[in-house]
């Protein structure tokens, strides 16, 4: 015989709801690109970006990017 919701503690009930919500969010908002491979040129750009960051080089400040896109930051 199964356990009813009435038999759960508050903590068990919250954990149950949390798991259900997390599962539903993953179903609805999962990564559509999951399992796909990156193109070689994307991998190269990412590697260059990481190497530049590790070397202390800074990218374009976010407020400049936002301004170029007509956004307020």
N, C-alpha and C positions, 0 to 999 in steps of 0.2 A: 504494500500500500504506500502511495506517495505522500509527501509532506505538503500540507496546505500553506498558503501564505499566512494564515492566522497563526501557524505554529512557528514562524520565523521571528527571530529577534529583530530589532530595528536595524542593527548593523548588518545582519544577513539580508534583510529586505533591501537596504540601500546598496549592498554589494550586488544583489541580483539585478536591481534596476540599472546600476552602473554598467554592468556587463551587457545588458540588453541594449542600452543606449549606445555604448561603444560599438557593438556589433552592427547596429542599424546605421550609425554614422559611417562606418567603414564600407558598408554596402552602398550607401548613397554617395559618399564623397571619396571613395577610393581613388587611388592614383590611376588615371586612364592610360598612363604611359608605362605602368609597371610591367616588367618583363621585356620591354623593348630595348634594343641596343642603341647606344649613342653612335652617331656618325663619327668617323675618324677626325674630321675637322672640329667637331664639338669637343671631343676628348682633348685634342691639342690645345684649343683655346682655354679650356678649364685648367689644364696642366700649366700653361703659361701664366694664367691668372694666379694660381696658387704659388708658383715660383716667385712671381713679382711680389706678392704679399709677404712671403717669407723673407724676401730680400729687403723689406721695408718700404717698398713702393706703395703709394696710396692710389686708390681709384678716384673716380670723379665723385665729389661730395653729393650726397643725396639731394640737397636743396638745389644744386645746379641741374641735376637730372630732372627733378620735378619742374623746375622753371622751364627747361627746354620742352617739356611735354605739356606746358601750360597748366600745371598743377600747383596748388599751394602746399607747402610742407611745413 
